Amino acid sequence: MSAASALIRSLRPQQWVKNVFVAVPLVFARHLTDAEYLVRAALAVLAFCMLSGAVYLFNDVRDVESDRVHPTKRRRPIAAGQLAERTALIWSGILATVALAGCLALSSACGIYAACYLAQNVAYSVKLKQVAFLDVALIAAGFLLRVLAGAAAISVPASRWLLLCTALLATFLGLGKRAHELAWAHRTGEARTTRAALAGYRIPVVRTAMLALGVATCVAYVGYTQAAHTVRVFHTDRLMFSSPFVALGIVRYLMLALWYPKDDPPTEAMLRDPWFLVDLAAAAATVLYIIYG
């Protein structure tokens, strides 16, 4: 494998789909068809993809020793010796610098949120990911910062309802990943030292929390669709018709994370799951039709 291929793999572009949350304010502010807003949002998404890549490089250098004894993570380019640690850190610094400069060019607020996102992820990689439940809370905070940065990039206020939905959904997804890791640890008999925070989790607690968060996410989304501000902005209360697809997506994720787990983490498995993808497409089409059609 060439150094360039190893670098690209270490940036984990398959994970960049999470940065679509940066574009959420663009869609719900009804500016998706406005070229200027679209370009600014696209640049913000690109900047956060670069930040994500920088964080992954830094994290893999920090975890190189533990990754080398992990049955799957040992195949990561840095752990496998296909990408030098020094090269990874240099590229991490370059990507982070360019991304932060780009966000600052869009707006000072966007730059501040991006800097907070980077600082939070560095703290997460260095120490805080070892603390049970705090690690998931920080993952959720990262999604909130994405939404706030996306709103700042196009100079629109971030809806409190959307921030609430984002926080609930991100926490739900984060706990799903931990549930998968716990199930994998029990199934394979591997020690939990591959992720120190797992020692603080119990599967029954995680399952109960996920079920509660799944219900809360659906209720919050319905509340958003019927809020007076939402109806006033979109001139309709029909956004409610997209809520069944949200509920179906939540249920399908629960199935992938808790009842029919696969070898891949649920956040990755759902992007290859035909049922989830059909539901996602239907949800997106419904939302876009109601808002723009």
N, C-alpha and C positions, 0 to 999 in steps of 0.2 A: 504494500500500500504506500502511495506517495505521501509526502508530508502535507501537501495541499488537501488530499482526500481525508487524511487523518484529522486535519484541522477542521474541515467542514463537518465531519462526523461528530467531533467534540463540541461543536456549536449546537448540536441537536436541533436541526431545523424542523424535525417532526414535532417538536414541542412548541414551536412558535405560534401554533394555532391559538394558544392562550392569549396572545396579544390582540386577537380580534376584539377583546373587551375595550381596547383603546378606541375602537371605532364605534362602540355602542352609542355614545352621545351624538355622533354624526347622524345615525339612523333615526333616533328618537327626537332629535331636534328638527327633523324634517329638512335637512340640508344635503341629503344623499345625492340629489340631482344638481347641486350647485358646485360648479367646477372648482372654484377657489377653496371652498370648504373641503371638498373631496381631496384635493392635493395636500392641504395642510394635515388632514387626518391621516392620509397615506404616509406622509413623512413622519408623523408621530408613531404610527405603527412600525415603520421601518426602524426608527430609533430604538423602540422598545425591543424589537427583535435583536438588534445589535447589543443592547444591554443584557438581554437574556443570554445571548451567546457568551458575552464577557463573564457573566456570573457562572455559567456552566464550566467554562475553562478554569476559573479560579477555584470552584468547588472541587473539580476533578483533581487538581493539583493538591489541594488540601487533603483529599480523601484517598490519595493514590495507594497508600499502604493497605488500608482496609479494603479498597476495591480489588486489590490483587488476590485477596483470599476469598472473595465473593464469587459464587459459581457463575454468575452472569456479568456482573460489573467488571470482572477481570478482563473482559474483552473490549472495554473502552480503550480508545487509542492511547491515552496517557498511561493508564495502568498496564497496558500491553507493551509499552515501550515504543509505540509507533509514532508518538509525538513527544518531543522533549519538553520537560516541565518548564524550562526557561523560555522556550518558544511560546508555550501556551500562556505564560504570564505576560509576556510582551504583547501578544495579540489581545489578551484580555484588557490590558491598559489602553491600547490603541482604540479598540472598539468602544470601550466605556467613555473615553475622552471625546471621540467623534459623536457618539450618541448624545451625550450631555450637551455638547456645543449645539447640536442640531435642535434639541428641545428648547434650549435657551433662545435660539434664533426664532423659534415659533412664538414663544412668550416666556416671560420670566417665571410665571406660575407653573407652566409646563416643565421648565427646567428644574424648578424646586421639587416638584413631584417626582421627576425622574431621578434627581439626586437622592431623595428619600427612598425611592425604590431600590436604588443601587446600595445605599448604606444599609438598609434593612436586610437585603439579601447577603451582603458580606457578613453582617452580624449573625445571620442565620447559619451560614456556612461555617463560620469560625466556632460558634458555641451554641447558639440558641436552638438549633435543630435537635439537640440532645435532650431538650426539656419537653416532656409529653404535654400535649394540648397547646402549649405555647407555640410549638412548631406549626401546628395547623392554623392557629390564629394568625401567625405571621404570613402564611400562605394566603389566607383570606385578605389580609391587609395589602398584599401585593396586587391582588385583583382590584381592590378599591383604588389603589394608587394609579393603576392603569386607566380606570374609568375617569378619575379626576384629571389625569394628564391629558386624556383625549378631549375632555370638555374644555380644558384650558387652552389646548392647541387651536381650537376653533372659536374660542371666546364665547362659550355658552355656559350657563349655570348647570351644574350636575343635579339631576332630580334626586331628592332625598329618597323617594320610593325606589328608584333604580339602584341607588347606593345600598339600600336595605336588601333588595333582592340579590344584588351582587355579593354582599357579605354573607348572606345565608347560603346561597348557592356555592360559593367558593369554600366555605367551611364544610358543607356537605360533601363536596368533591374531595377535599383534603382528607376527611375522615374515611371516605371510601378507599383511598389509597392505603391508609394505615390498616384498614380492615383486611385488604388484600395481602399486605405484608405479614400481618399476624397469621392469617390462614396459611400463607406460604411457609412461614417459619414452623408452624405446627406440622404441616404436611411433609416437609423435607427433613425436619429434625435439626435444622441449622440453628446455631446459637444466635441470640438477638443482638450480638455485638456488632452486626453489620449496620444496625441503626439503633443507637443507644436509647432513643426515646421510646422504642417499642416496649421496653420493660415497664413503662408507666401506663400502658394501655391494656384493657381487657376486652375481649371480643363482645361479651354481652353488653358492656357499657357503650362500646362504639356502635353496635347495632341499634341500641335504643336511641342514642343521640342522632344517628343518621335518620331513623324513622321520624323523629321529632323535627329535625331540620328539613326533611323532605316536605312534610306537611306545612311547616312554617313558610318555606319558599313558595309553595303553591298559593297559600293564603296571601302572602305579601304581594305576589304578582297579580292576583285578582284584585287586591286593594288598589294597586297601581292603575290597573285598567279602568277602575271605577272612580278614581279620585277626581275631584272637581277640576284640578289643574290639568289633568290628562284629557278629560273630556273637552275642556276649553281649548286646549292647544290643537287637538286632532279633530275637533268639531264632531265627535262621535263617541259613543260608549261601546262600539262594536269590537274594540280591541279585546274585549272579554272572550270573543270567539277563539282567540289563540291560546287561551288558558288550558283547554284539554290537552293540547300538544305538549305544553310545559309539564303537566302532570304525567303524561305518558313517558316523557323523557326521564323524569325523576324515577318512575317505577322501573324503567328499563335499566337505569344505572344501578339501582338497588339490586336488581337481579344479577347484574354482572359483577357487582362488588361483594354481595353477601350470599346469594343462593346458587349461582352458577358461575363461580369464579374461573377465569382462564389463567394461563401462565403469565400473560401480559397484565400490567396494572390496568384497572378499570378505565382510567382516563385515556389510555391508549387503545384498549380493547373496544371501547364504544365508537371510536373513529373508524373501526373496521367492521363494526356490527351493522348489518344491513337494516335491521329493524330500527335501530337508533337513527341511522342516517336518513331513512325515509321519514321518520317523525321530525327530525331536525329540518329537513327540506320543507315539509308541510308547514311547520311552525314559522319558518322564515318567509315562505310565500304568503301565508296568511297575514303576518305582521306587515309586510311590505305592501300588500294589496290594500289593507285597511288604512295605512298611513298615507300611501302615495297614490293608490288607485282611484 
